[in-house]
Amino acid sequence: MNAQTPVADEKTMANAVRALAMDAVQAANSGHPGMPMGMADVATVLFNRYITLDPAAPGWPNRDRFVLSAGHGSMLLYAIHHLLGYDDMGMEQIRAFRQLGSRTAGHPEYGHAKGIEVTTGPLGQGISTAVGMALAERLASARFPGLMGHDTWVIAGDGCLMEGISHEAIDLAGHLGLGRLTVLWDDNRITIDGDTDLATSTDQMARFAAAGWHVVACDGHDAEDIAAAIDAAKADPRPSMIACRTLIGFGAPNKQGGHDVHGAPLGAAEIEAARAHLGWSSPPFEIPENVYVAWHRISARGAAARRDWEARLAADGKMADLLALTARDTAPLTPAMAAFKARLLADRPKVATRKASEMALEVVNGTLPFVIGGSADLTGSNLTKSKGQKSVTPADFTGSYLHYGVREHGMAAAMNGIVLHGMFRPYGGTFLAFADYCRPAIRLAALMGVPTIFVMTHDSIGLGEDGPTHQPVEIVASLRAIPNLTVLRPCDAVETAEAWEIAMAATDGPVLMALSRQNLPVLRSSAGENLSARGAYLLRDATDRQVTLIATGSEVEIAVTAADLLARDGIAAAVVSAPSFERFARQDEAYRAAVLGEAPRVGCEAAIRQGWDGLLRHTDGFVGMTGFGASAPAPALYTHFGITAEAVAAKAKSLI
């Protein structure tokens, strides 16, 4: 391009996004062209005038975060990344949209391509995760004023706002006053089935306003109106929602504005008509040089901002502190936890594992400055707050404990956002029975491979009188079914400390702890090696083993007592504690064989048998639950449901 060639205007920049979106969807013969075409003008103004990011350094801490909550419109994000010059988003990736092995998956996937801040697609998850990112920005800014401070931008659709999790997220963001969070709502009034009035009459602007947000509307196809709305959002101290009135599939003259354009290729004839309608003459997958120049200027602006930030960081004298926080180094925890476990072995406290978790958290929170705790309105039950741990409030973000309110799903998604932000490691608590309220966010954490920590207490019928509504007899099995989620059900205070070591050391997937309400004795006699990290281990070996008793959590005590009963009858029983089925499955075959042995086995857990196939053969026995629980004191329930040492011993005898 010669020096006289004009830089493309924003309308042409937006049309480049539209062209790539409709061409890629057509080539894949699947996808969603409607939202990228409808929101191209909004996205172009946002990126061209406001967003600060550097494709050459996609992970620099003070970049703006952009979340495409309406993840089905992924071609909007891929097109923009291509135009900005991300080095892993060449045109070959755009051509390979939705194909095996490409970075351009049907929905944006964290880790598949640079600059994708979070996996989106399940509606409502993106906006809720973004709340966590905006919250992390406030936490970081409070610790490094003048050095940390950036915006979090979200494009969300009608579906995102209809999902229940969106209410939890916007309520939390409004309460905390996350003023650097802006949601750009694609107000196209279309869903898959048709017009939104088929299913909703909610005044979304009023809903956001009621939650404490600043709200403003704009014409989503008028650049100056869009910019005026964003300026108003940036000037307001509250989080902002901008209702961008758009036409879905804008530019496709015969299909725009209708639900048919939401999730299907336009077809060759309509694409030709759209090119004519938009005045876009370039062939498929070709972008004029002046359009690239215009988009690359955004990247250059971001690169300059990054260099300026790095210079200020170096001059400030806090570089070491900030980099130490972003490194999230857990090495200091090792000696501190070793000393703590030694005290446990000496004192041998008989406490619930939720209490043991609280004790271990005193060590974790006292050692690692990047840990952020919280609970979904169950702090006194989950025991997730350490002594002296300061609560975060709308007026003070220097604390390290979050009160998420009765918003389990929103909490889980926000924690994912805090992890993804890159400076903190969050943990959050609720009852295990409510893990299903968190499940979509837990699943996404596992899919993304991010180390969010979920603390789930009241883990079995052992919680007693609250009854079957709160007794999660099937929940542990369902959680173990989630790939890349580590579930830990510790049996005593030592295993609980080990569980926290495992959780804090995790880097590539979430960890969930299932903790007891009832008190449990210390069963371990040593703590030199983190045996829980093996997943399962011989808690008590037996010479000439005749039976192996395998248990988790609160039922390990029952298995130990059953082994004593069998010993009185001259039967040699080994006891295996199995706090994590997933970690045990990853051990080598020789180790697993040595732990499990060849003798008959009996599993024991105050839950259903499903998921035990990695430890039990079909000929082995199981003592546990076959249905829901009941309301009664815990000892009465264990007797009523036959989960006793006597029952385990009897089952063992029947197999020998």
N, C-alpha and C positions, 0 to 999 in steps of 0.2 A: 504494500500500500504506500503511495507517495504521501508526502507531508500535507498535501492539499485535500486529501480525502476526508470528508467530515466524519466525526464520530457518530455512531448511531444514536438516535433519540430513544427515549424509554419505551415508546410504543413499538419500535422495531426490535429493541432488546427483548421485550415481552413476547413479540411474535416469534422470535427464535425459540423461546421456551415452548410455545404452542406447537411449532413445527416439529421439534424434536419429540414432543410428547405424542403427537398423533402419528408420526412416522414409526416410532418405536413400538407403540401399541399395535399398529397395523402389521408390522413385521413379525411381532410375536403372536399375532392373532389372538391376543388376550390382553387384558389390562383395563385401566381406568383413565381415559383421556379427558373426561368432563371436568374434574377438579383442577388439574394442571392448566387447562385452557382457560377456565373461569377465573383462577386466582393468579394468572401470570402477571397481570398489571400490578396487583398488590405486592406480589413477591418482588417484582422488578424495582418498584419504588423503595421497598424496604431495604433491599440489598444495595441499590445504587446510592441511596442517600443516608442510610442509617447504620447498617450492620458493620461491625468491626471484627474481621477475621482474616487469617492469613493462610491460604492453602499450602504454602511452603512450610508452615509450622502449625499443623492443624490441632495440636494439643497444648498450645501455650495457655497458661492458666487464666489470663485475664481476657480471653476472647469472649465475644458475645456467643451465647448458645442459641441455636435455631432448632426448633423441634417441629417436625411435620406430624402433628398428632393425627391428622387425616391421612394415615400412611398408605391407604390404597392409591392416593395420588402421587405415588413415589416418583413418577417421571418428572414431576416438578423439581424435586430435589436433585435427581440425577442430571437433568438438563442444566440446572444452575451450576452444579459442581463441574460439569464438563466446560461450561462457558467461562467459569472463574479460573479454570486451569489447574484443577487438582490433577496431580500427575498419575493418579491411578484411575482416572475417569476419562480415558480417551474415547474417541468415537466408536472404537470396536466394542466397548462396553455398552454404549447406547444401542448399537446394532444388536447386541446379544441380550437385550432386555428379557428378563424372565427365563433365560436359558440356563441349563445346568452348568455350574461352575463360574457363572458370571458374577460380578459384584453388584449387578443391577437386578436384585431379586424383586419379586412381585411386591413386597413391602420392604421398606428400608430396614436393614439389619446392622446393628452395632457391630463393629469389627470387620464387616465385609468390605467397607470402603472408608477412606479417610473422610472426616467431617460429619459422619453420621453419628449424632450424639446419643441416640437411643433407638432401640428397635420399636417400631410402631406398626400399627395395623389393627390390633384389638382396640376398638374405639374407646376413647376416654383415657387410655393408658398414657398417651403422649402428654396431654395437658396436665395430668396428675404427676407424672414424672418431672415435668418442667417446673412444677411448684417446688419439688425438692431441689432442683438446680437453682432456682431463684432463692430459696432458703439458704442453700449452701453459699451463695454469693453474699448474702447478708452476714452469715457467720464469718466468712473470710474477710469481708470488709471491716467488720468489727475488730478483727485481730490485726489487720494490716490496713489501717485507714490511709487513704491516699495512694495505696499501691494496688489494692483489689477493689474492683467496682466495675461491673459490666451488666449488660442487659440480657434478659432471656426472652426470646420471641417464640411465639407459638402460632401455627396456622391450624385451626380446628374447624371441623364441619358440624353440620346438624347432628350427625350420629354421635360425635364426641360429647356434645352437650346433652343429648338425651340419655346417655349412659349414666347410671346412678353414681359412679365414682366421680364424675365431674362435679357433682354437688359437694361431695366431701372435699375435693381439691380446692374449689373456688371459695368455699367457706373458710378453710384453713388459711389460704393465701390472703383473703380479705381481713381475717382476724389479725394475722401477723403484719399486715401492711407491707406486703412485698412489692414495693413501688417500682422496682425495675423489671417487673414481669408484665408483658403485654401479650394478650391473646387477640389474634386477628381472626375473627369468625367469618367463615365463608358462608354468608347468608344468601344461599341460592335457592332455599326453600324446596329442595328436591332431595329425596332419598331413593333407594332402590325401587321401592314399591310405587313411588309416584310423588305427588306434592306432599309436603310435610303436614299439611292440614288433615291428611288421612289419620295421623297418629298423635299429633301434639298441637296444643294451643298456647303453650307457655310463652310468655313475654320474656325472652332471654335477657334483654337489656335490663328489665326490671329485676330479674332474678340476680344478675350480677351486682346490680346496684344495692339490692337488699343485703348482699354478702359483703358490702363495704368496698366495692370496686368503683372506679371511675369508668363511665361508659360514654361512648360517642359513636355515631354512625357516619358512614361515608359511601359515596358512589365508588364501588370497587373497580370501575373502569375509567375513572377520572384521576389522573396522576396527582393533580394539585389538591383535589379533595382528599385523596388518600394521605398525602403528605401533611395536610392540615390536621387530620385526625391523629396521625402519629405524633406530630408536634404537641398536640394537646395532651396526648398520653404521656409523653416524656416530661411535660411540665407539671403533671399532677403527681402528688406524693403517694397516691394509692396505686395498687395494681390496676391495669387498664384492660378493658375489653372494647375492641373496635368492631362494630357490626359492618362488614363490608358487603354491601348489596351487589351481588354479581349474577351473571347469567352462566349457568353451568354449560361447559362446552363452547364458551364464547369464541366466535370466529367461524364456527361450522354453521353456515346459513340456514340449513334445513333441519338441523338437529339441536341447536343450542336452546337452552331453556327447558328441555324435556328430560325425563328420567332415563330414556333410552341411551343417552350419551354418557351416563354415569359409568358403566362398567363393560363396555364392548367397543371393539374397533369401529372407527367411523365408516370404513369401507372406502375403496379407491375413488369412487365418484364423489363422495362427500369431502374427501381430503382435497381433491382437485378443486372443488367448489370453495373450500375454505382458503386454499392458497390464493385463489382469485379474489375472494372477499377481503382477505387481509392484505393483499398486495404483496404477498410473499412469493417471489419468483424462483428462489433457489430450489434445486432438486432435493429429493429426500436425503437426509443425513449430510447436507452441506450447509455451512454457515459462512456468510460473507466475512471478510477479514475485518471490516470496520466494526462489526458486531462483537467479534472477539476482543478488539481493542477496547471497546466500551466496557465490557465485563471485566477485562483484565485490570482496568483502572481501579475497580473495587478492590481487587486483590492487592494492588500496589498500595492503596491507601491503608489497607489492613497491615501490610508488611511494615509500613512506616510507623504505624501506631505500635506495633509489637516492638520494633527497635527502640522507640522512645520509652516504652514501658521497661524494657530490659535495662536501659541506661539509668532510668530513675531507680529501679530496683538495686542496681549495683551501687548507686550513689547513696542510697538510703541507709545502708548498713544492716538491713534486715533480710538480705538475700539468704543467708544461711538458715534463718528461722523459717522463712517461707518455703525454701526448697526442702527443708527437713519435714515440714508438714506435708508437702505434696508427695514426698517419698513414702510416707506412711510406713516407716521402718518399725517393725515389731521386735527387733533384736533385744532392746532393753527389757522386754517382758520375760525373756527366758530366765535370767537369774532371779528376778522378783517372784516369778511363779514357782520356781524350784524351792525357794525359801518358804513360800506359802504352803506348798504341798508337804514340806517337812513338818510344819506346824500342825497340819491336819493329821498326819500320821501319829504325831505325839499326843495331840489332844483328843483325837477320834470323836469328833462331835456327831451326835445323832440329830441330823437336821433334814428337812425336806430339801430336795435338790434345787428348788426355787430359792431357798435360803442359802444353800451352798453357792448358787450362782451369784447371789447378792454379795457374798463374801469374796468370791473370785473377782467380781467387778470392782471391788475396792482396790484390788491389785491392778487390774487393767486400767481403770480410770486414773489411778494414781501414778501410772507409769507412762501411758501413751497420750499425748496431748491432742491427737487428731480423732479421738473417739467421741461420738455424739450419741447419747442415749435417748430413750423415750418409751412411751407406752400409750396405748389407746385407752386412756382413762382407767387404767388398772395398775397404776404405779404401786399401790400398797399391797396388791395381790401378786403381781409379777415380780415385785422386789427388784426393779430395774434401776433404781436411783441410788447412787452411792452417797455416803455421808459427805455433806459439804458441796455436793454437786449442784451447781447453780442452774436454775431454770431459765430458758430463753423466754423473753416476753416481747411484745410488739415494740417496747421502748428500749430493749437491751438485748442484743444478740451476742454478748460476750459469754453467755452461759453455754453449757454443754448438755442440757437435758431439755427435751421437747415434750410438751403436753399435746399429743395429737388429737385428743378428744375421742369420742366414740366414732371413730373413722378408721376401722381396721384396713380396709382396702386402700383408702387414701394414704394412710401411714405407710403401707408396704410400697406403694408406688413412689411416694415422696422419698423414702429411704433409698430406693433404686436411683432416684435423681441425685441424691446427695453423694452416693458412691460414684456415679458417673461424672459428677462435677470434677472430682479428682483430688480433693484436698482433705476429705474426712472419711471415716469409717463409721457408719451408723449401725446401731442395733435398736430394735423396738419390740415391745412385748404386748401380748394379749393371751387369752386362753386358747389352748390347743383346739378346742371345739370350734373356735372362730377362724381357724386357719382357712376354711373354705371361703370366708369373706375376703381373704387376702390372696387366694389361689392364683388368679390371673397375673398378679404382680410377682408372686413367687415364681411362677412358671417363666415369666419373661426374664427375671434375674438369672434363672438357670439357663435359659436359651442364650442370653447375652454373655454368660460367664462372668458375672460381676459378684463380688463377695459380700452381698448384703447379709446381715445377721438377724434372724428371726428368733425371738425368745418366746416360747410357747409353754405356759405353765398349766397346772391342773390337767395332767396328761392322761388320766385313766379313770376307772370307776373309783380309784382311791380318793377322788375329791369329795365323794360321799353324798351329803344330803342335798346338794343342788340338783341331783337327779340326772336322768338320761339326756335331757336337753344339753347338758354341759359335760357329759361323759363321752369323750371322743373315741369310742371303741373301734371305729373304722377309719379314723382320720390318719393315723400313723401309716397304715397300709397304703392309703391313697397318696400320701406325700412321698413315700418310698418309690412310688411309681413314676415320679417326675424325674426325667433324666437330668444328671448333673446337679442334683440337689443332694447335699449331705445332710442326712437326718441323724441326730445324736440323741440317744435316750440313756443318760448316765445313771448308774446304780447307787452312787454315793458321792460324798464331797470331793474325793480325789478324782473320780471320773469326771465330775462337773468342772473341776479346775482344768483337767485335760481337754475337755470340750471347748473351753474358752481359749486355750492355747491353739487348738485346731482352727477355731473360728477366726481368730485374729491372724493366723498364718495363711489363711485361704486367700488365693489370688484369682482363681478362675471359675468360681461358682459360689452360690449362696450356701449358707449353713443354717440349719434349723435345729434348735434344741427343744426337746420335749421333757419337761421338768415336773417333778411330783409336788403335790400339796402335802402329802403325809411324810412324817419323819422317817429317815432311813439311816441305819448304822453304817459306819465306815467298814467296808469289807476288805479293802486292799491292805496289804502288809508292806508294800514298797511303792516308790514313785519315781525311781530313777529314770526309767523309760516311759514315754507316753504310750501306754499300752492301748488306750482308746484309739490312737491313730492307726492301729492295726485293724480296727473295726470289730474284731472279736479276739479273745485270748483266753487261755486257761487260767481262770482265777484259782481253781483248785485242781491239781492233777491227781491221778490215782494209779497206783501200780496194778498192772493186770486189769485195766479198766473193763468193767462189764456193762456200763451204761454211761452215756454223756447227757448231762442236764444243761440245756442252753436257755438263757433268759436275758431279758433286757430290763433296764430301769429298776423300778420298785420290786419287780418279781425275781431279781437276782437273789435277794435275801431269802425268798421262798425256796429257790433252788438250793441254796447253801444248807438251809434247814432240812430239806428233803434228802440231801446227800448224807447228812448226819443220821437221819432216820434209817436210810438204807445201810449205812455202815454198821448200825446195831444188829442188822440182820445178816451181816457178813457180805454185803454187796458193795463192790468198789465202784463209786460213782465219781466221775470228773465233772466239774462245774465250769461252764463257759459263760463269760459275760460278753454280750454282743451289742455294744452301744451303737454301732453303725453298720448296717448291712452293706451299704454302698462301699465303704472303705474295706470291709472284709473281702468283698467280691474282687477288689483290685489286688489282693495279695497273691503271691505265687502259689501254685498248686500244692507244693510240698508243705508250705506253712499251713494252708487251709486243711490239708489232710491230717497234719499233726494235731491241730486244734480239735477237729471234729472226731477223729478216730474212726474205727470201723464198727465199734459196738453200737447197739441200738441207741437212739437219741430221743429225748423228750424236750420239746420246746415249751416255754412258759412265758406268756405275756397277757396282761389284762386288756386284751384286744383280740381282733379276729386273726385267724391263721393266715389269711391271704398275704402273700409276699414273703413267706418263710421258706420258699422252695430252694433258696440258695443254701439253707442250713439243714433242712429236714428232707428226708426221702419219703416217698409215699407210704412206706411201711413204718415210719417213725410216728411217735405220739405227740400230741399237743394238748396243753392245758391252758385254756383261755376263754374268750367270749365267742358265742355263736349268735348273739343278738344284742339288743340295746340293754343298757343298765337299768338302775332303779334308784329311788331316793331313800337313803338310809345311811347310817354311819359306815365309814369305810370298812372296818373289820367285819361288820355284819354282811356287807356286800360280797367281800371275798369269800366268806363262808357260803353264802347263798348261791353264788355262781361257781362254787367248787374250785376256786383258784387258791389252793392251799398246799402246804408242804406235804400233807398226807395224800392229797390227790396226785401230786407229782410223783411221790414215791410209789403209789399204787400203780400208776401208769407205767412207770419204769419196770416194776416187777412183772407186769403183764407182757412186756416185750422181751424179757430175758428168757 
